[in-house]
């Protein structure tokens, strides 16, 4: 059982959930129909959450999110805060991509989105709270010890994936609210000590 599964089991026993819910398709359709500024973001998040999405669709979603963060990251936070759904979607997609070593371009683009755009976006990172930070810490720790990294070539594994995951963890610790981050880390340690 990995770290996230341990924490999810502990959260479920307490009547809570660590894994954020996906963006409902109805929400995406309604945002698009109303012409909301966050509609492209919601569509991109939904595409990343779709396990059956084609590589081109995923590439388009990544490009949309990169462009949005570069242009105006506050759209990710208004009128509703999409940070939780966004980080859950990119972590989920990264996990799925580790199962398929045939298309490294998508994993490179996703790692670039995460490292160069999301985890360094201070306004976005400041909006995270203890449950989201805990989720991200667990996701990143699980990826650091993920055996599937060995399926990638040595250069891809050491130069891109491991360095990217380490950098994401450092940026998470640097830019998220200090009290929430310490609480999340202590909860992770406590959950691990119980098992």
N, C-alpha and C positions, 0 to 999 in steps of 0.2 A: 504494500500500500504506500503511495507517495504522500508527500507532505500535504498537498491540497486535499486529497481524499481523507487523510486523518483529520484535518481541520473541518472539513465539511461534515464528517461524521460527528464531531464534537458539537458543531453548530446545530445540526439536525437534532441531536439529543437535547439541546437547549431550546428547541423550537424555532430556530432561526435558519437563515441560508446565507452562505458566503458567495455563491455564484449568482451574479446579476442575471435578471431575466432578459431574454432577447427583445429587440424592438418589434412590437406587433406589426404585421403587414398592414393592418387597418390604419395604424398611426402614420406609416409611411405614405399610404394612399391619401389620407386626409391632409397631411402636410403638403403634398404635391398639389392636390385639388385646391387648397386654400392659397397656394402660391407663397407659402412661408419661406423665409430666407434659409431656414435650416432643413428644408426638404432634400437638397442634394446630400447633405451630411447624413440624414436618416437613411436615405437610399444606399449610401456607401456602407454605413454600419450594417444595414440589413444584408447587403451582398457579402460582407465579410463573415457574417453569422450563418450564411447558407452553405451547408456542407457540400451541396451539389453544384455550387457556382463554378462556372468555367474559369479557366486561368485568365482569359481576356476580361471577364467581368470583374474578377478580383483585382487585376491590374488597373482597371478603370476606377474602381472604388478607392484604391490606394492613391492614385493620382488626384482624385477629387479631394480626398482628405488632406493630402499634402498642400494642394493649392489653397484650400480653405484655411489651414493653419498659417500658411505664409501670408495670405491676404488679410484675414481677420479672425483670429482664434476665438473671439468673444461670441461668434455665431454658434460655437459648440456649447456655449453656456446660456444662451438666451434664445427664445423665450423660456426654454427648459434646459436644465443641465444635462447634457448628453455625455459627459465625461465618463460616467460609470459604464454606460453601454458601449462607448467607444473603446475603452481600455479592455473590457471583457471581450469584445469582438476581435481586437487585434491579438490578444493572448490566445483566444480559441483558434483563430486562423493559424497562428504560429505553431500551435500544437498539432493541428491537422497537417500542415505543410511538412512537419518532421517525419510524417509517414510516407512521403513521396519525395524521393531524392532525384527524380527525373527532371524537374524544372526548377533549377536554382535561381532563375531570374525573379520569380515571384517572391521567393524567400528573401532574396537580396533587397528587393523593393520594400517588402514589409519591414525588414530590419532597419532600412534607411528611414522609413516613415516613423518607426518607433523611436529610434535613436536621435535622428536629426530634426524631428518635428514635434512629436508628442511629449516625450520625456524631458525635453528642454524648454517646453512652453510653460513658463512660470505661471501665467494666469490659469492655465488648465490644471497644472499640478497643485496649485494652491486651493483649488476647489474640491480636492479629494478629501474624504473623511476616513476615519479608522477602518470601517469595513472594506472600503475600496483599496486602501493602502495594504491592508492585510491580504486581500485577494491578490494584488500585484506582487507583493513580497513572496507569497507562496508560489505563484505562477513562475516568477523568475528563478526562485530557488529550485523548483522542479525542473526547469529547463537547463539549469547549470549542471545538474546531475543526470540528465536524460541520456540514457544509453543510445538512443536513436541518433545522437550527434555523431557517433562513430560511423554511421552509415554514409556520412558526407566525406568528401576528400579532406585530407589533413589541412590543406590551405583554407578551405571553406570553413572547416570546423574551428580551427584556431584563430584565423585572421578575421573572420566575420562573425560567426555565431557566438563564440565564447566572449570575444571582446565586446560585442554589441550587448549581450546580456549583462556583462559586468558593468558596462557604462550605463545601461538603463537602471540598474540597481543603485549606482552612485547618484545618478540624477534624481531618482525617487527619494533617496535619503536627503539630498541637498535641497530640493524644491518643495516637498510636501510639508504641511504644517507639522512642526516639531513634536508637539504633544500627541497628535494623532499617530504619527509615525512611531514614536516610542511605545505607545499603547499597543499598536499593531504588532510590533516586534516582540514585546513582552507576551502578548497573547499567543503568538506563534510558538515561543519558547515554552510557555505553560502547557499548551496543547501537546507539544512533543514530549514534554516531561511526563505527562499523564499516560502516554502510550508506551 
